[in-house]
Amino acid sequence: MTRIGLLSDTHGYLDPKIKDYFSNVDEIWHAGDIGDMAVIDELRSFKPLRVVYGNIDDHQIRSEINEFESFTCEKVKVLMTHIGGKPGKYYPKIVPYLKSEQPQLFICGHSHILLVKMDTTHQMLWMNPGACGFKGFHQVKTLLRFSITDDRIHDLEVIELGKRV
């Protein structure tokens, strides 16, 4: 079993509560709009990190981080990017990746809206953890925490960090 902490859209701010909520995870996955290399450095010093860059990330972040990550966790094929769209309305740039990679789990950020949904067209679970930074229109800072065992994604939890003041 692998426990995952999923976040996105930190925009340069890493809420200290994240470390409490992710203290028991095995890996942290960040779905882009990091905002500052210090966020990556802090997360990497805390837990193993998988990360993609987002549209607000500068040339320094983009020189070290990929736009897309495709990997296997346990027996689940994962595709992660920042701008992905949502089931039924995917960002055109991601469609070829969905077809070629055929992930069982697709993760993106960007919208600042937490949503998890099964996409029956692509036979995959789609996750967006919302936003956990202070910049944007979201009202509540959110994270996701879940587990993967073999080919099963389970124990999904929504975590609210508080209002985006």
N, C-alpha and C positions, 0 to 999 in steps of 0.2 A: 504494500500500500504506500502511495506517495500522497502526502498532503500538500496542497497548493494554496498560496495566498495570491490573489489576482487584484491588481489595481491599474489605474490609468489616469491620465490627465492630472499629474501632480503640479505641473506648471511651476516648477522650482521650489515647491513647498512639500516637505515630508512631515506629516502630522506625527508627533511622538507616540500617539496611541497605536499607530500601525505596528510598531514593534511588539506591543502587548498582544494585539490580535493575531499577529503572525509568529508569535514565539514558538508555537508547536508545529509550524509548517516545515516541510522539507525543502521547498523551493518557493521563490517569489517570481511571479511573472508580471511584467509591466508592459501594458499595451500602448505606450507612446505618449507624446507630449510631456516629456520628462521635464524640460525647462532649464535644467542645470546639471552639469556633470557631478556636482556634489551629491545630488540625489542618487545617482547611480553608484557612486563610491560608497555612500552610506549603506545602501541596500546590499551591495556586494560584500561589505565587511560584516554584515549581519547574517545573510543566508545566501545560498546559491541563487543566481539571478538569470532569468531569461528576459530579454528586453528588445523592443523595436522602437525606432524613432517615430516621432509624429510630425505634423505639419509646422509646429512652432519651434521645433528643435533646430539649433544652429549647426554650422558646418563642423564644429568640434565634435558634437554628439554624432552627427551623421557620418563622420570619418571613422568612428569607432563602433557604431551600432548599425545593424541592418534594418531595412524597411520591412522585410518579411522574415519570419522564422518558421521553418517547417521542421518538426522533430517528432519523435515518439516518446511518450511517457507511459511506462508500463507497456501495455499493448494498444494504446490509443494514439492514433496519428493526429497531430495538432498542427494547425496553421494559425499564425498570429501576425497581425498587422495593425496599424493605427486606424486608417480610414478604410472601412470595409463595407459600410452600409448595413442593411439588415435583410432578413429573409424576405424574398419577393422584390427587393429593391437594393441589390448589391451595387457597390461602386464599380463602374465598368472595368477598371484596371484589375480588380480582384477576381473577376469571373474566370479568366484563363487559369489562375492558380487553383481555384476551387475544382475546376475540371481535371487539371493535371495531378494535383496533390491528393484529391479525394479524402480530405480529413474527416475524422469522426467528431472532432471538436474544432470549431472556428472561433477565434477570439479577436475582438477589435475594441477600440475605444472611440474617441472623437466626439460622439454625440452628447456626452455628459449625462446620458440617461441610462440608468441601470436597467438591463433587460436580459433575460435568459429565455431562449425559445428553441424548440425543435424545428429544424428545417427538413421537412419530409421530401422536398424536391432533391436535396443533396444528401439526404440521410445522415445528417450531422446535428450536433448540438451547437447552437450559436450563443456566445456569451459576450456581453458588454458590461464591465463592472461599474459603469458610471464614472464619476470624477471624484477625486479625493483631495484636490487642491482648492484654493480660494478663488481662482479666476474662472469665469464662465457664468452661465445663467442658472446652473443647477441650484437647488435650494438646500439639499442635504449632501454631505460628502459621504461617498459609499465605497465599499470594497466587497469582494467575494472571497469565500474560502470554501474549498471542496477537496474531495479525495478521488484518487484514481487507483483502482485495484484491477489488475489484468486489463480487461477491455471494458470495465464498468466505471462510470463517473457517478459519484454518489456523495452523500452528506453535504450537499450544497447549502451554504449559509450566506445570507445577506447581512452585512455589517454596516451600520450607520455610525459615522464618526461625529455627527453633530451638524448643525447648520453652517452653511457657507456664509459667514458674516461679512 
